[in-house]
Amino acid sequence: MNTRFYNARILQLAEGHNFNISEGEVWVKENKIAYVGDKKESDMTFDREIDCNKNLLMPGFKNAHTHTAMTFLRSYADDLPLDKWLFEAIFPREDQLT
């Protein structure tokens, strides 16, 4: 699926860990960003075109240290000390995840 987001304000990383906001388009080809910039002609065909109405498009900020696997066990056995909570309650259940 190819998607075109147009009429958007786009947040982009700039030099010195700053950000710029520009107006333009973002094209997604299957599941990858194929183009970010001003409006231009494309030889791509789009399955979906979304007018962003000047709303902000920004990258998905990802925290790689979120302990995602532990989220479903939140409040499980929380009456245990940390070492027992991890080794007796949490890690054994995490090992069962696929």
C-alpha positions, 0 to 999 in steps of 0.5 A, spaced: 500 500 500 502 506 498 500 512 501 501 520 500 500 525 506 499 532 503 498 539 505 502 537 512 507 541 516 513 536 517 517 536 523 524 534 521 531 533 525 536 539 523 543 540 525 545 541 532 539 536 535 534 542 533 528 541 529 525 544 523 518 545 521 516 545 513 510 544 509 510 539 504 508 531 503 510 525 505 510 518 501 510 511 504 511 506 499 509 499 502 512 500 510 517 505 508 518 512 507 519 514 500 519 521 500 519 527 504 519 534 501 515 539 497 509 537 493 512 534 486 510 530 480 510 522 482 510 516 478 508 512 484 501 510 484 497 511 491 492 507 494 490 512 499 491 520 499 491 523 506 490 531 506 493 533 513 490 540 513 496 543 515 497 538 521 503 536 524 507 530 521 512 527 526 517 521 526 515 516 531 519 517 537 521 510 540 524 509 547 528 502 546 528 501 554 521 501 555 520 494 559 515 492 554 514 485 556 513 487 563 507 492 562 502 486 561 505 484 568 504 491 571 502 490 579 503 483 578 506 480 585 508 487 587 508 485 594 514 482 593 521 485 594 525 486 587 529 480 587 524 475 588 519 479 584 524 479 578 526 472 578 520 468 581 514 472 578 516 476 572 522 473 568 519 466 569 512 469 565 517 473 560 520 466 558 513 464 556 512 469 551 513 468 544 
